Amino acid sequence: MAQTARAWRATIPFLDASTRRYGPMFTMRALPWGTAVVVNDAELVKEVFSGDPAVYHAGEGNGILAPIVGARSVLVLDEDEHLRARRTLLPPFHGEAVRAYGRVVEEIVAAEVKRWPLLEPFPLHPRFRAITLEVILRAVIGVSGPSRMSALRELLPECLQISPTIMAMWALPMLGQVGRWRRFRAKLAEANRLLREEICERRRDPGLEQRDDVLSRLIVGGQSDDEELRDQIMTLLVAGHETSSTGLAWTFERLLRHPTTLARAREGDDAYLDAVVQETLRVRPVLPVVLRQLRAQVSLGGYELPAGITVMPAITLMHENPALFSEPLRFKPERFLDGDEGGTYEWIPFGGGRRRCLGAAFASLEMRVVLRTILHAVELRADVPADEAVRNHHITLVPARGARVVRSGWQALPPWPGRRRLTAHARQRPSADMTTA
């Protein structure tokens, strides 16, 4: 139980201390995984990510999310079922389809920043949660009815608060009849009802072919029934809401404490903004590890690992490994412009292999557009000079104070040709994240 407590409450110190003591591969025992082998070595990570998908099961490793995302979610499937679901979901998250969502993101951010207070500290993290939820509601689900939109705005954030306390209900179903667990079940059931209602109405929409939200494109593709569509939409919520909002909060927490980098980012060069996002996800990854559950014995790093254990490539350890990144604790976006660091099996905030996050392209575009729009619109500064600590929030690593800032005014910049620049840049230089899905 001691390792369970440390793994959940002080993830980074626990992993750092363990790798200092035991090296790039060590065993830990913690719930809900049981025995897990943590990996901090690019060659070993490559073996895991490129290993036989019939042996390295990511879906089983994510099984703890099944009560929320559903049994047919791409997150919890493995082997052929996973590949089929992934191919179904791929078209709306690839190439030109992703770039088309930039306008929606820009409009949502522009409306949000107008509500930010002036000359008083406030946390950015909740504001980014509101932005990323709105992006999902409009660009992913395409909710159009105002009453349903309002209800989902209220319900979905509650359904995504998947704490260890709530997850205790998966092991003890009787908890679902009382207290907070009963309330959580009721909210999830109502959110599911509204999503199913939206799916049914969308199928009858005479303008379905002209819609460009993800749900409509999946329906037009015709490869999913209503229940699978619900599972995949909920999956996109779970995978894309808290992770993107936390990544954005960390981006501003880092930028506002590095004035030279901030000044260059304000110039609006897309390549540099991409590098800022990449560097933020390196020094402040949102998730600490990637999971693979073994279905058969494997040989890894000179050890024989039995079936049933979980292998964990450690994102935080990889990203601060001096063998992989020079001055790993320094915030230096230029490292991703030079191209000498951040290889496929070194920079892994989106996982890797055939299980690499389907929404990586979408998340990268979203973060870049949010970053550029805010830097162009408002003048922000950190409320205090000291770095914000990393705090565990369920399964994510968040700024301890919510990325608190002060808005000192509006930016006095010339009009930004946002959409034209976005489209031109996408044609000329798609980022690595946008070309890999």
N, C-alpha and C positions, 0 to 999 in steps of 0.2 A: 504493500500500500504506500510505502514511503516514496518509491519511484513513481507511482501513479500520481501522487500529489505534486512531486517536483516536475514531472513531465507536463502536467496541465497548468500549473500555476507559475512556474519559472522555467519555461521551455528553453530559452536561449542559454541562461547560466548553466542549466543541467546538461545540455548538449555540449557546451564549450568545456565544462569541467570533465566530462566523460571522454571527449576526444583528446584532451591534453593528457589524461591518465592512460588511456587504452589505445590511442592511435586512430587511424582512419576507418576502422571497422570495429564495432563493439556491440554487445548484447545489452538490452534493457528489458525489464519485465514490468509492464504497466497495462492497466485496463484502458480501453476495451480490447487491446490487441493481444494481450498475453505476452509471449516471447517475441521480441522484435530485434532485428539486426540493423543497426544504423550504419549507413555508408557515407563516407566523405572522401571520395577519390574518383576522378573523372573516368578512368578506365573501368572501374567497377560499376559506376553509374551507367556507362555505355553498355556494359554487359546486361544490366538490369533492364534498361529501356529497350534494348534490341533483342532481349531474350524471347523465348518461345511464349506467345500469349496464352497458350494452353497451360503453361506452368506458372507464369507470373500473372496472377489475377488481380487487376486493379479494381474490378467491380466488387469482388468480395471484400477488398480492403475498404471500399466506400460503403459497404452494406449498412453501416450505422445510419446512413441518410435515407434508406429506403422508405421508412414510414412517412417521410416528408415528400420525397421526389417520386415515389411510386416504383413498383416492381419492374416497369418497362423503361425506366430512365436510362439514358446512355451512361450515366455515372455508375450504375450498379450492375450493368450487364458485362459479360465477358465473351471472348472468342467470337464465333460467327454471329451471334445475336448482337453483340456490341458493334461489330463491323457493319452490319446491316443498318442499325440505328444511326451510326455515325455517318454513313453515306447518305441517309435520308436527311439528316440535319445539315450537311455540309454546304449545299448551294447557297442558302441565305447568309452564310458567314464566310464567303470567299470572294476575293477580288472586287469587282465593281459593285457587287451587292453590298458589301461592307461600306465602301466609300460613300454610297448614297445616304447612309444614316448620319453623315457629318452635319448636314443642315439641321436635322431635328435636334441633335445634341447642342449645336450652337444656339438655337432658339430657346431651348430650355435653360441653358446657362445664362443667357442675356436677361431673361426674365427673373431668374433667381437672384442675381447679384444686385438688382435694384432694391431688394428687400433687406440687404445687409446693413447693420447699424453703422453709424459714423462715430469715430473717435471713442469707441468703447470696446473692450476685448470680447471676443466671442469665439466659440470653437467651430472650426471648419468641418470637422468630421460629420456632424449631423446634417449640415448643409449639403455635403456631398452625398450622403445617404438619400436625401430628398431628390437630388439631381439624378442619381443613377436609377432610383426607383421610377422616376418620371420617364427616363429614357426607355426603360423596360416596358412600362405601360404603353408608351406611344410607338416606339420603334420595333419592339419585339412582339408584344401582344396586339397593339393597334387598337386599344380600347377607345371607343368613340362616344358611347352613351355617358352623359355626365353623372348620372346616379351610380352606375356601376363603377365608373372611374373613381368617384369619391369613396365608395365602399372599399374598393381594392387598395386605394392609397392608405386607408386606415388599417385594413386587415393584414395585408401581405407583410409589412414589417414585423408585426407580432408573430406571424407564422415562421419567420426566418430567425427568430431568437432561439436557436437550438443549443441550449445550455446543457451541461452535464446533468443538471437537475431534471430538466425535461426529458433527456434521453434515458433516465432511470425508468421511465414508463415503458420503454421497449422491453426491458428485462422483467418488469413487474406490471403487467397490463392492468391489474386492479387499481393502480394509482390513477388511471384515467377516469375513474368515477368520482374523484374528489378534488377539491381545491384548485390550485394553479394548473394541474394536469387536465382536469375537466374543462377549464376555461380554454386552455390551449387547443384541445380536441375540438371544441365547439367553433373556435375561430378558424381552424384549419378546414373543418367541414364546410363552413360557410364560404371560405375562399375557393375551395374546390367546386362548390356549387356555382359560384359566379363565373369561374373559368370555364366550366362545362357549358354554361348558358351562353357565354361569349362564343365558344367554338360552334355551338349549334346555330346561332344567329349568323355567324360568319359564313358558314356553308351555304346559307340561303341568300347571302348578299349578292345582288345582281351585278355589282361592280367589283366582285372579288378579283377578277383577272387584272384589274388596274391598280389594286392595292400593293404597297411595297413593304408592309410590315412582315416580320418573320413568320408569324402564325398564318397569315394569308398565303405566303409562298409555300409553306408546308402543306396547306390544304390543297392548293393548286397542284402540287406535286403528286398528291393522291396516294401516298404510300403509308399513311398512318390513319388509324381509326381515332375516334374521339378520345378514348381513354389514354392511348399512347400520346396523343397531342397534349393532353393535360399533364402527363408525366414529364414530357420534354419541356413544356413551358415552365413548370415548376422547377425543373432542373436548371434552366437558364436563370431563373430568379435566384436560386440558392447559390449558383456558381458565379453569378455576375453582379449581384447587388452589393453585398458587404465587401467582397474582394476589391471591386473597382473603387468603391467609396473610400476604403482604407488606403488603397494605393494612391489615390488623389490627395488624401489628407497628408500622407507621408511626403508626397512630392512637394507640397507647399511648406511643410515643416522643414525639409532640407533646404529648399531654394531660399527661403527667407533668412536663413542663417549663413548663406554663402553669397554675399553681395556681388562678387564678380560674375559668378555663374548666373545669378538673377538678371544682371544687366544684359548679359549676352542672350538669355532666354527671351527677354523683352523685345529683342529685335525680330522675333517671330519666325526665324528660319526653321522649317519643319524638320530638317535633318537633326538640328541641335535639340529641338524639343523632343524628338524621338529618343535621342541619347540621354536627355534628362530623365525621361520616363524609365528607360532601361537601367540607368544608374540608380534611380530610386528603388526600383524593384530588386536591385542587387544588394544595396546596403540596408534596405528595410523591406525584406520580402514579407508578403502578407501571410503566407502559410509557411510553417517551419519545415515540413517534410512532405514527401510523396510516398504513397503506400502501394506495395505489391504483396499479395498473399500467395505463398508457394503452394502449388497443387502437387508437386513432386519434389524429390530431393534434388538439390543442385550443388555444384561445386562453384564457390565464389570466394575469391581472395585467398585461396589455399585452404578453405574450410569446407566441410560437407554440411550443408544446411538442410535439415529435414523438412518434409512436407508439413504444412500447417502453420509455420511461423510467418511473420510479416517482415519483409525487407523494406527499409526506409531510406532512400536517398535523401540526405539532409540538405535542404535548400540553404538554410542559414549557414551551415558549416561550409558548404561548397563556396558560397559567395564571399566568405571571409578568409578563404584559404590562400595564403601568400604564394603558394606554388601555382595558383591559377590566376590571381589578380595582384598586380603590383600595388603596394600601399593599400591593402584591401579595406582598411577602415576609413580611408579618405573618400570624400564625395567628389568624384571627378568624371563628369559625363563625357569628357573628351576621349576617354579610353574606348568608348564605343564608336567614335568617329574614326579613330586610328585603325580599327579592325584587327588589332593584335590580341585582344582579349575577348572573352565571352563566347567561347565556342559552344557548339550544340550540346555538349555534355558537361559544360561548366556553368553557364548561365541558365538556370532551370526554374524560373518562377512559374512557368506554365506547364511544368512537368516535361515529358519527352516521349519519343517513340510514337507508336500508333495511338497512345493514350494522351498525347499532348492536347492541352485544353482547346476545344473547338472554338471557344470564344476569344482566343488570344488576339486575333486580328481585330475583332470588334472592340475589345478592351483597350488595345493599343491606340486605335483611332479615337475612341472616346476620351481617353486620358489626354491625348495630344490636343484635341479640339477644346476640351475644358480648360486645359492649361493656357493655351494661346488666347482664348476668349477672355479669361479672367485677367491675365497679364495686360491685355490691351485695354480692358474696361476700368479697372480699379487699382488704386495704390494700396498695397498691403504691407504690413510689417509684423514680425513676430512680437508678441506682447512682452516677452522676456528674452534675453540673449541665450540663456542656457538651452541645450538640446532637450527635447522631450524624451522621457524614458519610454522603453517598449513595455507594453502591458498585454498580458494574455486576456483576450476576450473570446471565450468559448474556444473555437478552433483557429482564430485569427490573432495576429500580432498587431496591436493598434497603438497610436500615440497616447500616452498616459493621460494627457490633458486635452485630448481631442483636437490637437493642432490649433491652438489658440492664436488668434491674430487680431490686429487692429486695422480697420480701414480708415485711412487718413484722407481719402478723397477720390475723385475720379481721375483717370489718366488723361492728360492733355496730349493725346496723340492724334495724328491725322486719321481719317476714316480708313478702316481696314477692309480690303477687298477679300473678305474671308472665303466666300464660297468659290470664287474664281480661283484663288490661290490654292485652296484645298484640292480642287479638281485637277489643276495643272500639276501640282506636286504629285498627286497620286498617279498621273500618267507618266511623269518623268522618273520618279524615284520611289516606288513602293518599298516600304520598310520590310525587313526580314520577317517581322511578325505578320504583316499583311499578306505575304506571299506563301505562308505556311499555315495550313489549317488541318 
